[in-house]
């Protein structure tokens, strides 16, 4: 496991931490400043561009229900200066699967894309360890 | 609009054409041979690896309902040797949004990831033109 793998996993975890804490500065720090970014909240139409994406998170935080979202069984794929994390999530009783894309920008891994949607099942416990897609 | 943009759009369109024609050789040609591939059919758990992904399409084609799937308003993002197409789809009455990832392999753009899930609305006509994400 190399440094990039750990750094991408850490960036992915900061995203979920910002969500769970309703932390707007944290969410702002997660997302890329310079690249085109897109966010697809479950069942929504896509939100395009940094300002609109952050506005959508601000709106979600303003209507927070206290629900938390934990990544489980993160699968990391490194492709040079970009990376993907495929991860299960669960919010309330709803199992979700997310495609999270990152790019290295100014030496930091920042999110460029989040697409979350329903799936059949999530692992029953948070025990599923992260792994690398081969 | 440069060659890579057109080539990625064409690869994306071959994916939908293979689906609509139930064309397994066409679907096999669309997906990467060498890179890790993943496919998330709407509401399913993720399918990992070329063999399992192609098996899932074979199974879908075997139970075909005649439904067709047309990409609408494709948004293309080029990032060196990888690319994303964000596109609306509609199958029957169900509006979907898809994150499609491609990589350049042996000079051809091949699909490495497909994640389709529900969204609120699709453009009412196929008129939405492709565009480039900035």
Interface residues (C-beta under 8 A of the other chain):
Chain A: X36 X38 X40 X42 X43 X44 X45 X46 X48 X75 X77 X79 X80 X81 X82 X84 X86 X97 X99 X101 X103 X113 X115 X116 X117 X118 X119 X120 X121 X133 X134
Chain B: X36 X38 X40 X42 X43 X44 X45 X46 X48 X75 X77 X79 X80 X81 X82 X84 X86 X97 X99 X101 X103 X113 X115 X116 X117 X118 X119 X120 X121 X133 X134
